[in-house]
Amino acid sequence: MIQLKILNIDNHTFDLIDKNKNKYKLNLEFYGILDDPSANDYIFLCEKLLDKNFEGYCGSYSFGPLDEKYGKENVLPNDEDSLVLIKNNKKIFLKRFYG
């Protein structure tokens, strides 16, 4: 998992930066959470999802609650289909939705 700080959000386009000052731009959508991500929040996700050579890469990802029917069942916190949002010092565990 890589820690990314949210620098800016424009619609669903997130400008992100890692601890080595590498910048990323991803289209992210979040479902089923009470408080949407904002600038200066952090996300942790699998580095493979940033790799354009990874078979599962798409540049546009949707995430939602672990108990939703969309996406894989039984997603673990370090799974490539998981994401952790750190907002107001609280961890929100989410899974990748497909379709």
C-alpha positions in Angstrom: 0.0 0.0 0.0 1.2 3.5 -0.8 0.2 6.6 1.2 -1.0 9.5 -1.0 -2.0 12.9 0.1 -4.8 14.6 -1.7 -3.6 17.9 -3.0 -6.7 18.9 -5.0 -10.0 17.5 -6.3 -11.7 18.8 -9.4 -14.9 17.0 -9.9 -13.6 13.4 -9.7 -10.1 14.1 -10.7 -7.7 13.7 -7.7 -4.2 15.3 -7.7 -2.2 13.2 -5.3 1.4 13.1 -4.0 3.4 10.4 -2.3 6.1 10.9 0.4 8.8 11.0 -2.3 7.0 13.9 -4.0 5.9 11.8 -7.0 2.6 13.2 -8.3 -0.4 11.2 -9.6 -3.7 12.1 -11.2 -6.5 9.6 -10.9 -10.2 9.7 -11.5 -11.8 8.4 -8.2 -15.4 8.0 -7.2 -16.6 7.2 -3.7 -19.9 5.7 -2.8 -21.7 5.1 0.5 -19.5 7.3 2.7 -20.9 10.2 4.8 -18.1 12.7 4.2 -16.4 12.9 0.8 -12.6 13.1 0.6 -11.1 16.6 0.5 -7.7 18.2 0.1 -5.2 17.2 2.8 -6.9 13.9 3.5 -4.9 10.8 2.8 -5.6 7.6 0.9 -3.7 4.3 1.0 -4.1 2.0 -2.0 -2.2 -0.7 -3.8 0.7 0.6 -5.9 -0.4 -1.6 -8.7 -3.4 0.6 -9.3 -1.0 3.4 -10.2 1.0 1.3 -12.7 -0.2 1.7 -16.2 1.4 -1.7 -17.1 -0.7 -3.5 -14.5 -3.5 -5.6 -16.0 -6.1 -4.1 -13.6 -5.1 -0.5 -14.2 -7.7 1.8 -15.6 -7.0 5.3 -14.3 -10.6 5.6 -13.1 -11.7 3.7 -10.0 -14.8 3.5 -7.9 -14.7 2.6 -4.2 -17.4 1.9 -1.6 -18.3 0.1 1.6 -16.9 -3.4 2.2 -20.4 -4.8 2.7 -21.8 -3.7 -0.7 -22.6 -6.4 -3.3 -20.4 -4.6 -5.9 -16.8 -5.8 -6.3 -15.1 -8.8 -4.7 -16.4 -10.4 -1.5 -14.2 -10.6 1.5 -11.7 -7.9 0.6 -8.9 -7.6 3.1 -7.2 -4.3 4.1 -4.0 -5.1 2.1 -5.9 -6.4 -0.9 -5.2 -4.7 -4.3 -9.0 -4.0 -4.4 -9.0 -2.1 -1.1 -8.5 1.6 -0.3 -8.2 3.3 3.1 -9.3 6.9 3.4 -7.9 8.9 6.3 -10.2 11.7 7.1 -10.3 13.6 10.4 -7.9 11.0 11.9 -10.4 8.2 11.2 -9.8 5.3 8.9 -12.5 4.4 6.4 -12.0 1.0 4.7 -13.4 0.7 1.2 -13.3 -1.8 -1.6 -13.1 -1.3 -5.4 -16.4 -1.5 -7.3 -16.5 -3.0 -10.8 -19.0 -2.5 -13.5 
